[in-house]
Amino acid sequence: MHSSFFGKKGKPVLVAVSVLSILTAGMVATGLLAGSDSKGMAYESDYEPYDSGFVIAQPGSYDSADVAVIREMDTEQGKVTLMNIETGKYYTLAYDGTTLFADKYGNGMSIAQMKNGDIVDVTFLRGKKKLSSMKLSESAWVMEKVQKYNFDVLRKSAEVGSGIYSLRNNLVVSSEGKDAQLEDIIRGDVVSVSGVGNSVYSVVVEEGHGYLRLSANDYLEGGWIEVGQAVIQQITEDMLLIVPEGTYEVHLTANGIDEVRQVTIYRNQELTLDVSGLEPEAPKMGKIVFAISPSDAIVQIDGEQVDISGPVVLEYGVHQLIVKADGYETVTQYIRVGQELASISITLEEEEETETGQTTVDIQDPSVSGNSSELSATDLSSFKIYIQSPADVEVYWDGIYKGLAPVSIKKEAGVHTITLRKAGYVTKSYMVQIDEEENDITYSFSDLEREKEPVTVSGNSSVSANKTVSGNNTDEEKKNNTASGNVPDGE
């Protein structure tokens, strides 16, 4: 069968359609029209091709390749936003049923099995912005459920586990599928860290934190609150605790009060525990027998030196213990007295000597004696940290209420947590690293987001954002939850 059309010179040209069809099919079958050349072509008598704009849909066709980090996935629109790890540039590609997804070993997987922060090898058609394949990168490493880490934003370095890495400027940080910042990550959060070589390219928050406050806690001020093994802190007025998400027993102790409640903390939500029903009873006392080495060590409990030659009588509850001796590392920890008689044994470790033969002094312990002129710490007491915005939000410094912004706080070097709170808005915390420079520091943070509609959670501690619960226990529950024995905890 033959047909004809006009060439450039206007002369009719005969074309063997059936032969051309067979030839084209053969070229596709042998791969001659693969990759970016897989386009429908129409031929004239002198065989000069022109682009018809038609792309033959073939899995694996591509003209570009990258190593990138997944920043965002839109499964409804069939799009994925990526960041090139070398240039830091973002771009969005569409995917469909012809896109190939695989793990680092080449085994097939679905797009739903991939997540923000994954480092992937991608191939795509640049002009069409079409994703051809996405595979978990063979060159990348991933550390999941990391709890021991330290991100130094100032020095662009990260301690993850026992390793030290560099933080890239184009770092991808994600929490609950949304963009975040390193400052949003608070100690106690559980993260996944991904990188290539000695560089970290993404940090994903797997388990975050929420907030816990006490209401009507007049009898508890000056006492102690323990939230599982996650938090132990002295109770102050209007305190706001940052607590890892999860379910905990809350142990409250003060003069004549020893109470256990159960709470569930949800990510980025605030729970207020109503303790208005608590009233002090006659305090219970316990005796502690100490076995300390070296024998001449000084023992302080709640800031007061005690004689450990015999049993030390302490009220039930939490107490701060400091043990120190010349030439030894100082030990600071908390003990909880919960029975009539218990014993504590502590052996101090010898201090390491410096190159000059002088021992290292723990200058962070305010009770350490010595000539202050020999210490290397910088006196920052005359300098301030200013929290300027957002205005009129409650400001908490390491959980302690400092006032409404704008507010000033005495400068103190180290890692600290700033929490911003306002009724009707989502509470937000930032971890900041304060330097030892003799100057003031000013922070201005983004406006808080308005709360979403409350969502009731079933259970005995049903909560939504900024919810108050009583958490009252029955007499039987109180009996079963009463803790006994001494529990020396590290600070």
Secondary structure, 3 states (H helix, E strand, C coil): CEEEEECCCCCEEEEEHHHHHHHHHHHHHCCCCCHHHCEEEECCCCCCCEEEEEECCCCCCCCEEEEEEEEEEECCCCEEEEEECCCCCEEEEECCCCCEEECCCCCECCHHHCCCCCEEEEEEECCCCEEEEEEECCCEEEEEEECCEEEECCCCEEEECCEEEEEEEEEEEEECCEECCHHHCCCCCEEEEEEECCEEEEEEEEECEEEEEEECCCCCCCCEEEECCCEEEECCCCCCEEEECEEEEEEEEECCEEEEEEEEECCCCEEEEECCCCCCCCCCEEEEEEEEECCCCEEEECCEECCCCCCEEEECEEEEEEEECCCECCEEEEEEECCCEEEEEEECCECCECCCCCECCCCCCCCCCCCHHHCCCCCCCCCEEEEEECCCCEEEECCEEEEECCEEEECCCEEEEEEEECCCECCEEEEEEECCCCCCEEEECCCCCECCCCCCCCCCCCCCCCEEECCCCCHHHHHHHCCCCCCCEEC
